[in-house]
Amino acid sequence: MPEEYLTWIEIEKNAIKHNLALFKKVVGPQVRLMPVVKSNAYGHGMIGITKIANDFGVDYLGVANLEEALELRRNHILTPILVLSYFESSGIEEAIKNDIELVVYDRQTLKLISVTAEKLKKTARIQIKIDTGTSRLGILAKEAEDFIKETQGIRGIELVGIFTHFADSENDDWTFTNQQIFAFKNLLFNLQKQNIKISLAHTACSAATLGSPDTHFDLVRIGISLYGLWASEENKKNIKKRYSWFELEPALSWKTRIIQLKKLEKGTSVGYDCTYKTKRKTTLAILPIGYNEGYDRLLSNQGEVLVKGKKVPVLGRVCMNLTIIDVTGVPDIAVGEETVLIGKQDNQKITAEEIAKKTKTINYEVVTRINPLLPRIYI
């Protein structure tokens, strides 16, 4: 890796393609794949991941908001894009001009899109989000039939699809998820009875895609598992029973370099608030990362990193831009030594799941919160 980088992220292209191939094998040739590249591709770099996914040959891209979609278009990404969550009304014109599909879940937005499309003399492509039980964005399932019927007569609008999102598909008990599937299927059945054809129906996230073919419909949205991470430990155990060959490959490694070494006497305080005192003569190394870079402050006095294939502890508070580690006994240690925060080194590894457990969160947050300004290197 170039010496000019003090802290960087490495993404393995083949891991991303491997994970996509696994999902394609599960869903078969008729079901489309939508990699979800929102939030800087869960910390993996939106543009870089999108290019890898396009090389693989995906059908759609999912983003959270319009700015993400426009950034993809500015980078010459021509794949169909769906804004999954929200956008400002002032951006509707740009969305239509750039052939970006917009999510709709209220009548006011529908009217604004129609008026804008008419003004541009273009057709706006929309998808309607249905709330079948997650109680976030989306028109309630009981109101969705009437709402969808209203779109049929509105000028400048093409209804491309409808979709919902599951609240509990990562867990063992699918009672609630099955209720959501039933509500969605019931809506599709009622629309079909009235000769309202929906070209694209989709419900499945990573966990649901693997959990049941009943969730596949026309398209599946692959989020966390695109990046080689499991939605939950329960999901992993269940899927291993069903698909013994299904082995995700984590794509992300997070690395930094030692920028200073120092030797301290026993009983010396380390870091803010003096939360740690050395218990022996100690060699410290200073790393140029902290909570600004996305290394959680809750890892203070409990995190570990890899140096020369050894796990060494974080000492004292994680600072805004610096972290202190104990490298006592690590042989031939030097300034500039590569240090692994997430990933493998020799026969050791540190996973996003380990960090999530220590910080009482989920692997999604661990990788997504890595500062987007840090360089992503695709290897």
C-alpha positions in Angstrom: 0.0 0.0 0.0 1.4 3.5 -0.8 3.3 5.0 2.1 1.5 8.3 1.8 -1.6 6.8 3.4 -1.7 7.0 7.2 -5.2 5.5 7.4 -7.1 3.8 4.6 -9.8 1.3 3.7 -9.1 -1.6 1.4 -12.1 -3.2 -0.5 -11.7 -6.5 -2.2 -13.5 -6.4 -5.5 -13.7 -10.2 -5.8 -15.4 -10.4 -2.4 -18.2 -8.1 -3.6 -18.6 -10.1 -6.8 -18.5 -13.4 -4.9 -21.4 -12.2 -2.6 -23.5 -11.0 -5.6 -23.0 -14.4 -7.2 -24.2 -16.2 -4.1 -27.4 -14.2 -4.1 -27.9 -14.7 -7.8 -27.6 -18.5 -7.2 -30.3 -18.2 -4.4 -32.8 -16.2 -6.3 -32.3 -17.6 -9.8 -32.2 -15.9 -13.2 -35.7 -14.4 -13.2 -35.3 -12.3 -10.1 -33.4 -9.0 -10.4 -30.7 -7.8 -8.1 -30.6 -4.4 -6.5 -27.4 -3.6 -4.6 -28.1 -1.1 -1.9 -25.3 1.5 -2.1 -26.8 4.1 0.2 -24.8 5.8 3.0 -21.5 5.6 1.1 -22.2 1.9 0.3 -22.3 1.1 4.1 -18.9 2.7 4.4 -17.4 0.9 1.5 -17.4 3.8 -1.0 -20.5 4.3 -3.1 -18.9 5.0 -6.5 -16.3 2.2 -6.2 -18.9 -0.4 -5.1 -21.3 0.7 -7.8 -18.7 0.2 -10.5 -17.9 -3.3 -9.1 -21.6 -4.2 -9.1 -22.1 -2.9 -12.6 -19.1 -5.0 -13.8 -20.9 -8.0 -12.3 -24.1 -7.1 -14.1 -26.8 -5.9 -11.7 -30.2 -4.6 -12.6 -30.9 -1.7 -10.2 -29.2 0.4 -7.6 -30.8 1.5 -4.4 -29.9 4.8 -2.6 -31.4 6.6 0.4 -31.8 10.0 -1.1 -31.7 12.1 -4.3 -28.2 13.5 -3.7 -26.8 10.0 -3.7 -28.6 9.2 -6.9 -27.4 12.4 -8.6 -23.8 11.7 -7.5 -24.0 8.4 -9.3 -25.3 10.0 -12.4 -22.5 12.6 -12.2 -20.1 9.7 -12.2 -21.6 8.4 -15.4 -23.5 5.5 -13.8 -26.4 4.7 -16.1 -27.9 1.8 -14.3 -31.6 2.3 -13.1 -31.6 4.0 -9.7 -34.4 4.0 -7.1 -34.4 6.6 -4.3 -35.6 4.4 -1.5 -36.4 6.9 1.2 -36.6 10.7 0.7 -35.8 13.7 -1.5 -36.5 17.5 -1.4 -39.2 18.8 -3.6 -36.7 21.2 -5.2 -34.8 18.2 -6.6 -37.7 16.6 -8.5 -36.9 18.3 -11.8 -33.3 17.0 -11.6 -34.4 13.6 -10.8 -36.8 13.4 -13.8 -34.1 14.8 -16.1 -31.7 12.2 -14.9 -34.1 9.2 -15.2 -34.0 8.6 -11.5 -37.0 6.7 -10.0 -38.5 8.4 -7.0 -40.2 6.8 -4.0 -43.7 8.1 -3.3 -45.9 7.6 -0.2 -48.2 10.7 -0.1 -50.5 12.5 -2.4 -48.7 15.9 -2.2 -45.5 14.5 -3.5 -47.3 12.6 -6.2 -48.9 15.9 -7.4 -45.6 17.7 -7.3 -43.9 15.1 -9.4 -46.8 15.1 -11.9 -46.8 18.9 -12.3 -43.0 18.9 -12.8 -43.1 16.1 -15.3 -45.8 17.9 -17.3 -43.7 21.1 -17.3 -40.7 19.2 -18.6 -42.8 17.3 -21.1 -41.3 14.1 -19.7 -42.6 11.0 -17.8 -41.5 10.6 -14.2 -40.9 7.0 -13.1 -42.1 6.4 -9.5 -42.3 3.5 -7.1 -44.8 3.5 -4.2 -43.6 2.4 -0.8 -46.1 0.4 1.3 -46.0 0.3 5.1 -47.0 -3.3 5.9 -45.8 -3.1 9.5 -42.4 -1.4 9.9 -44.2 1.9 10.7 -41.6 4.0 9.0 -41.9 5.6 5.6 -44.7 4.3 3.4 -48.4 4.6 2.8 -50.3 2.2 5.1 -51.2 -1.0 3.4 -54.9 -0.5 4.1 -54.8 2.8 2.2 -52.5 1.6 -0.6 -55.0 0.2 -3.0 -56.9 3.4 -3.3 -53.7 5.4 -3.6 -52.3 3.2 -6.3 -55.6 3.4 -8.3 -55.3 7.2 -8.2 -51.9 7.1 -9.9 -53.5 5.4 -12.9 -55.1 8.6 -14.2 -52.3 11.1 -13.3 -50.5 12.6 -16.3 -46.7 12.5 -16.5 -46.4 9.6 -14.1 -45.4 6.0 -14.8 -45.9 3.6 -11.9 -42.9 1.3 -12.2 -43.3 -0.7 -9.0 -44.4 -1.1 -5.4 -42.3 -2.3 -2.4 -42.3 -2.7 1.3 -39.6 -3.3 4.0 -39.5 -5.9 6.7 -39.2 -5.1 10.4 -38.1 -8.4 11.8 -36.7 -10.7 9.1 -33.3 -11.0 10.6 -34.6 -13.0 13.6 -35.7 -16.7 14.1 -39.4 -16.0 14.6 -41.0 -15.1 11.3 -44.5 -14.6 12.6 -44.4 -10.8 12.0 -42.6 -11.1 8.7 -45.2 -13.6 7.4 -47.9 -11.1 8.4 -46.1 -8.5 6.3 -45.7 -10.9 3.3 -49.4 -11.7 3.5 -50.4 -8.0 3.6 -48.2 -7.3 0.5 -49.5 -10.3 -1.4 -53.1 -9.4 -0.5 -52.5 -5.9 -2.0 -51.1 -7.4 -5.2 -54.0 -9.8 -5.5 -56.6 -6.9 -5.1 -54.8 -4.8 -7.7 -54.7 -7.8 -10.1 -58.5 -8.2 -9.7 -58.9 -4.7 -10.9 -56.5 -5.2 -13.9 -53.9 -2.9 -12.4 -50.6 -4.4 -13.4 -47.5 -3.8 -11.3 -44.3 -4.4 -13.3 -42.0 -4.6 -10.3 -42.9 -5.8 -6.8 -40.2 -6.2 -4.2 -39.9 -6.7 -0.4 -36.6 -8.5 0.4 -33.5 -7.2 2.1 -30.5 -9.5 2.5 -31.9 -11.5 5.4 -35.3 -11.9 3.9 -33.9 -13.0 0.5 -32.1 -15.8 2.3 -34.9 -16.5 4.7 -37.7 -17.5 2.2 -38.4 -17.5 -1.5 -41.8 -16.0 -0.7 -40.0 -12.7 -0.3 -38.3 -12.7 -3.7 -41.1 -11.4 -6.0 -39.5 -9.6 -9.0 -36.4 -8.1 -7.3 -34.3 -8.4 -4.1 -32.5 -5.6 -2.4 -29.1 -6.7 -1.2 -27.7 -4.5 1.5 -25.4 -5.6 4.4 -24.6 -9.0 2.9 -23.4 -7.5 -0.4 -20.5 -6.4 1.7 -19.9 -9.8 3.2 -21.6 -9.2 6.6 -24.5 -11.1 8.1 -27.7 -9.3 9.1 -27.7 -11.1 12.4 -26.2 -14.2 14.0 -29.6 -15.8 14.0 -29.9 -15.2 10.3 -26.4 -16.7 9.7 -27.2 -19.9 11.7 -30.5 -20.4 9.9 -29.0 -19.9 6.4 -26.1 -22.2 7.1 -28.7 -25.0 7.7 -30.5 -24.3 4.4 -27.5 -23.4 2.2 -24.4 -25.2 3.4 -22.5 -23.7 0.5 -23.4 -20.1 1.3 -20.3 -18.4 2.6 -20.1 -14.6 2.6 -16.7 -12.9 2.1 -16.2 -9.6 4.1 -14.9 -7.1 1.6 -13.6 -4.4 3.9 -10.3 -4.0 5.8 -9.5 -0.9 7.8 -5.8 -0.1 8.2 -3.6 2.6 9.7 0.0 3.2 10.6 1.9 3.9 13.9 2.9 7.6 14.0 4.8 7.6 17.3 6.3 5.1 19.8 7.2 5.9 23.4 8.2 4.0 26.6 6.5 4.6 29.9 7.3 3.6 33.4 4.9 1.6 35.5 2.1 3.7 37.1 2.0 6.3 34.3 -1.4 7.7 33.3 -2.5 7.3 29.7 -4.9 9.5 27.8 -7.8 11.8 28.8 -9.3 11.5 32.2 -6.4 9.2 33.3 -8.6 6.1 32.9 -5.6 3.8 32.5 -2.3 3.5 34.4 0.4 1.3 33.2 0.9 -1.9 35.2 4.5 -2.4 34.0 7.1 -0.8 31.9 5.1 -0.2 28.7 5.7 0.6 25.0 2.9 2.7 23.6 2.1 3.3 20.0 0.0 6.2 18.8 -2.4 5.7 15.9 -3.8 8.6 13.7 -7.4 7.5 14.1 -10.2 8.4 16.6 -13.9 8.8 16.8 -13.8 11.4 14.0 -12.5 8.7 11.7 -15.2 6.4 13.0 -13.3 4.4 15.6 -15.8 4.4 18.4 -15.0 6.0 21.7 -16.6 3.0 23.5 -13.6 1.1 22.4 -11.6 3.0 25.1 -9.7 0.5 27.2 -11.4 -2.4 25.5 -10.6 -2.3 21.8 -8.0 -4.4 20.1 -6.0 -3.9 16.9 -3.5 -6.1 15.0 0.2 -5.3 14.9 2.6 -7.8 13.3 -0.1 -10.5 13.5 -0.7 -10.0 17.3 -3.8 -8.6 19.0 -2.8 -5.7 21.2 -5.1 -3.6 23.4 -6.3 0.0 23.2 -5.2 1.9 26.3 -7.0 4.9 27.7 -9.6 7.0 25.9 -10.1 6.9 22.2 -9.6 10.6 21.2 -11.1 12.6 18.4 -8.2 11.9 16.1 -5.8 9.7 18.0 -5.8 6.3 19.7 -3.2 4.7 22.0 -2.3 1.0 21.9 0.0 -1.2 23.9 2.8 -2.8 21.8 4.9 -4.0 24.7 6.7 -7.2 23.6 5.9 -6.8 19.9 9.2 -7.5 18.2 10.9 -5.0 15.8 8.2 -2.5 16.1 8.7 0.8 14.3 7.0 4.0 13.3 5.1 3.4 10.1 4.1 -0.1 11.0 0.9 -1.2 9.4 -1.9 -1.8 12.0 -5.3 -3.4 11.3 -8.4 -2.1 12.9 -10.8 -4.4 10.9 -9.6 -7.3 8.8 -6.9 -10.0 8.8 -3.2 -10.0 9.5 -1.2 -13.2 9.4 -3.5 -15.8 11.2 -5.4 -13.3 13.2 -8.5 -11.2 12.4 -10.7 -8.5 13.9 -14.3 -8.4 12.6 -16.9 -5.7 12.5 -19.1 -8.0 14.6 -16.4 -8.1 17.4 -16.3 -4.3 17.4 -20.1 -4.1 17.4 -20.3 -6.4 20.4 -17.9 -4.2 22.4 -19.7 -1.0 21.4 -23.2 -2.5 21.9 -24.3 -1.9 18.4 -24.5 -3.7 15.1 -22.0 -4.4 12.3 -24.0 -2.1 10.0 -23.1 0.9 12.2 -19.5 -0.1 12.6 -18.7 0.0 8.9 -21.1 2.8 7.9 -19.7 5.2 10.4 -16.1 5.0 9.0 -15.4 8.6 7.9 -16.2 8.9 4.1 -13.2 11.2 3.7 -10.7 8.3 4.3 -9.4 6.9 1.1 -11.0 3.7 -0.2 -8.6 1.5 -2.2 -10.2 -1.2 -4.4 -7.9 -4.3 -4.8 
